[in-house]
Amino acid sequence: MNEKKYLKWYHKVGYGAGDIAGNCVYALLTAFMMIYLTDTIGMSMGVVSTLIALSKVFDGVSDFFFGRLIDKTHTKMGKARPWMLWPYIGCAVTLVACFSIPTSWGQTAQYIFFFLSYTLLNAVFFTANNIAYASLTALITKNTSERVQIGSLRFIFAFATKIVIEAVTIYAVAWLGGGVTGWRTIAIIYAIVGVITNTLSVFSVKELPEEDEGAEKNEKKENDLTFLQSFKVLLKNKYYLIICFSYILTQLYASVIGIGTYYTKYIMGDETIFSTISLAINITMVVSLTVLPMVIKKLGGMYKLNIWGYVLAAVSRVGVMVAAYMGSLPLMLAFTAVSTIGIAPLQGDMNALIACCSEYTTLTTGHRLEGMMYSCSSLGIKLGGALGTAICGWLLDAAGYVENAAVQTASTVNMLNFLYLWMPILINAGVGFLLVFLRVEKANKDLMAARK
């Protein structure tokens, strides 16, 4: 029997386009924030890394807090859409602030300015917006196939945006005057694009009426639970924990790949090569995500595809490492593309898997906690991304990194090789191992069968 369909093509495209806005923030931060702070403003890599890590203390609480607020929200716009719409204005303002460090201030004042701007951006505004956006996957359709489709479209737009940002930003900053002026101007441009696309995405979809969300008569109301009780229910879902750790590792991987800005500048001798590598990743990702829904439909599920994809990704990153030590850029690009094919399935179906995890909680406890369930997406992006950036910064600082040095120390070169060549292999292997235990699709089918 065919599942009921809820979305037209323009709903799917409108939803997916929302990740243009998300990556106007995320792609700019992960690829360029650190090198802007160290090589343009002159901040200490070790201090900045520590401030980023300290900021995560606030992030860890805010993810679940905003997830719970979304679960308790009831407006004409729905649960999630208001939280997606208004906080993005704050995202735009604080994004510009992060790339507008006052150069006339003393270093202590600069560090405080950065910490406050970065924390407000990540712990408050981006958290609220991103959890709400991810939650819509479960709130605008109950059709598994449509969830995979909009998840794939979301990441197609995300990686297409990354293609543009990572390919043109360095050149655009130089064209806009370079230095602090160039970085501030490009941040303003991305912030404006983000506000426009986020607003269009919000109004392109509608949430299902709560009475039509498929809740059963004996289902407990989410408002009956306190925050602590909701959190305990969440942690009882083993699949939530698996996907949360997987999400953190995938974003840690993105941060390690982002160290390519330093690797290409100091190891390969040309920082613009980073744009070429980014193109190999992002174009391959967009193509892979385009065909992903058809592949999943043919295979009848996501489980095996995700596991074998990460096996391929880990093996291919070994190829990248060998090619790098050989000094062959074409081989590096080829193996990078193949590795991207391997990680693409999980990128595209992650939101659908979280929706499955949410349904597992409902089936086993009777509670609907979509907002808190999707907090793992924001938590993964921020913890994996920001802590990955911080850890890379600490290690490079400990290795003796000197900003804008004509030649880096041998220990710094070795650390860059470890971070960019070896770490991705280990991370991909770790994700693949976790995915072996993510049998949530089968668990839900078994639970539904037992109810009949």
Rosetta blueprint (number, residue, H / E / L):
1 M L
2 N L
3 E L
4 K L
5 K L
6 Y L
7 L L
8 K L
9 W H
10 Y H
11 H H
12 K H
13 V H
14 G H
15 Y H
16 G H
17 A L
18 G H
19 D H
20 I H
21 A H
22 G H
23 N H
24 C H
25 V H
26 Y H
27 A H
28 L H
29 L H
30 T H
31 A H
32 F H
33 M H
34 M H
35 I H
36 Y H
37 L H
38 T H
39 D H
40 T H
41 I H
42 G L
43 M L
44 S L
45 M H
46 G H
47 V H
48 V H
49 S H
50 T H
51 L H
52 I H
53 A H
54 L H
55 S H
56 K H
57 V H
58 F H
59 D H
60 G H
61 V H
62 S H
63 D H
64 F H
65 F H
66 F H
67 G H
68 R H
69 L H
70 I H
71 D H
72 K H
73 T L
74 H L
75 T L
76 K L
77 M L
78 G L
79 K L
80 A L
81 R H
82 P H
83 W H
84 M H
85 L H
86 W L
87 P H
88 Y H
89 I H
90 G H
91 C H
92 A H
93 V H
94 T H
95 L H
96 V H
97 A H
98 C H
99 F L
100 S L
101 I L
102 P L
103 T L
104 S L
105 W L
106 G L
107 Q H
108 T H
109 A H
110 Q H
111 Y H
112 I H
113 F H
114 F H
115 F H
116 L H
117 S H
118 Y H
119 T H
120 L H
121 L H
122 N H
123 A H
124 V H
125 F H
126 F H
127 T H
128 A H
129 N H
130 N H
131 I H
132 A H
133 Y H
134 A H
135 S H
136 L H
137 T H
138 A H
139 L H
140 I L
141 T L
142 K L
143 N L
144 T H
145 S H
146 E H
147 R H
148 V H
149 Q H
150 I H
151 G H
152 S H
153 L H
154 R H
155 F H
156 I H
157 F H
158 A H
159 F H
160 A H
161 T H
162 K H
163 I H
164 V H
165 I H
166 E H
167 A H
168 V H
169 T H
170 I H
171 Y H
172 A H
173 V H
174 A H
175 W H
176 L L
177 G L
178 G L
179 G H
180 V H
181 T H
182 G H
183 W H
184 R H
185 T H
186 I H
187 A H
188 I H
189 I H
190 Y H
191 A H
192 I H
193 V H
194 G H
195 V H
196 I H
197 T H
198 N H
199 T H
200 L H
201 S H
202 V H
203 F L
204 S L
205 V L
206 K L
207 E L
208 L L
209 P L
210 E H
211 E H
212 D H
213 E L
214 G L
215 A L
216 E L
217 K L
218 N L
219 E L
220 K L
221 K L
222 E H
223 N H
224 D H
225 L L
226 T L
227 F H
228 L H
229 Q H
230 S H
231 F H
232 K H
233 V H
234 L H
235 L H
236 K L
237 N L
238 K H
239 Y H
240 Y H
241 L H
242 I H
243 I H
244 C H
245 F H
246 S H
247 Y H
248 I H
249 L H
250 T H
251 Q H
252 L H
253 Y H
254 A H
255 S H
256 V H
257 I H
258 G H
259 I L
260 G H
261 T H
262 Y H
263 Y H
264 T H
265 K H
266 Y H
267 I L
268 M L
269 G L
270 D L
271 E L
272 T L
273 I H
274 F H
275 S H
276 T H
277 I H
278 S H
279 L H
280 A H
281 I H
282 N H
283 I H
284 T H
285 M H
286 V H
287 V H
288 S H
289 L H
290 T H
291 V H
292 L H
293 P H
294 M H
295 V H
296 I H
297 K H
298 K H
299 L H
300 G L
301 G L
302 M L
303 Y H
304 K H
305 L H
306 N H
307 I H
308 W H
309 G H
310 Y H
311 V H
312 L H
313 A H
314 A H
315 V H
316 S H
317 R H
318 V H
319 G H
320 V H
321 M H
322 V H
323 A H
324 A H
325 Y H
326 M H
327 G L
328 S L
329 L H
330 P H
331 L H
332 M H
333 L H
334 A H
335 F H
336 T H
337 A H
338 V H
339 S H
340 T H
341 I H
342 G H
343 I H
344 A H
345 P H
346 L H
347 Q H
348 G H
349 D H
350 M H
351 N H
352 A H
353 L H
354 I H
355 A H
356 C H
357 C H
358 S H
359 E H
360 Y H
361 T H
362 T H
363 L H
364 T H
365 T H
366 G L
367 H L
368 R L
369 L L
370 E H
371 G H
372 M H
373 M H
374 Y L
375 S H
376 C H
377 S H
378 S H
379 L H
380 G H
381 I H
382 K H
383 L H
384 G H
385 G H
386 A H
387 L H
388 G H
389 T H
390 A H
391 I H
392 C H
393 G H
394 W H
395 L H
396 L H
397 D H
398 A H
399 A H
400 G L
401 Y L
402 V L
403 E L
404 N L
405 A L
406 A L
407 V L
408 Q L
409 T L
410 A H
411 S H
412 T H
413 V H
414 N H
415 M H
416 L H
417 N H
418 F H
419 L H
420 Y H
421 L H
422 W H
423 M H
424 P H
425 I H
426 L H
427 I H
428 N H
429 A H
430 G H
431 V H
432 G H
433 F H
434 L H
435 L H
436 V L
437 F L
438 L L
439 R L
440 V H
441 E H
442 K H
443 A H
444 N H
445 K H
446 D H
447 L H
448 M H
449 A H
450 A H
451 R H
452 K L
